[in-house]
Amino acid sequence: MKTLFEELKPEFLEKLNEETALYPTTTERTIKELKENISWLHLTVNTAQNLCSLDNNKNLSIIDLSNLFNK
């Protein structure tokens, strides 16, 4: 099975990489969680919120979160 990091859509992976310069600790933690999980249901709320913000979305919703991945 692929990890969430592998399933993250390319445009969001690119945005995540761009944020490394601005928020290195947060981005490293997010990438670590993505590499350790195969379902977004296992992400922390903080990581889920950070990922939703990649889509310029300030709200955390299951639909918005699931749309970030190829699954």
N, C-alpha and C positions, 0 to 999 in steps of 0.2 A: 504494500500500500504506500501511496505517496504521502509525504508530510504536507502540512499546510503551506510551508515555505515553497514546496515544489508546485503546489496547486494555486498559489497566489497569481492572479492575472498579471501579465507583464507590465502593464501601465501602473499598477499599484506597487509592484516590486521596484520599479524605477523611482517612484515617488518616495518610497521607503528609503531607498539608497540615498536620495537627495537630502533627506532629513538627518542623515548620519552626521553631517557637519554641524547642524544646528542643535541637535539633541542626541549626542552620542550614547549616553547611558540608556535613555528610553528606547532608542532604536535598537541597540544591542540586546536589550531585554526582550523586545518584541520579536526580533529575529530568532532569538534563542527559543522562545515559546512556540513560534511557528515551526521550527525545526524539530521540536520535541512532541508535537501533537499531530494527529491525523483528522481530528474533528474540531471545528471552531467552538463546539459546545464545551470543550475543556480549557478554553482560554480564560484568563482572568478578565474581569470587567474592565479593568484599566487597559489591558492590551486590546480588548475588543473596541473600546472607545478610541484608542490611538489609531487603530486600523480604519475605523469609520471616518476619522478625520482626514485620511488620505484621499477620500472621495469628496472632500469639502463638505462633509456632512457632520453637523455638530450634534446630531441626535444618534443615539445608539438604538438600533432596531435589528431584529433577527434578519429581516429581509435585506437591509442594507449591508449587514455583515456577510451574509451568504453570497451576495452579489460580487464580493471581492475575489471569490475563488472560482476555479474552473469546474468544480464538482457540480 
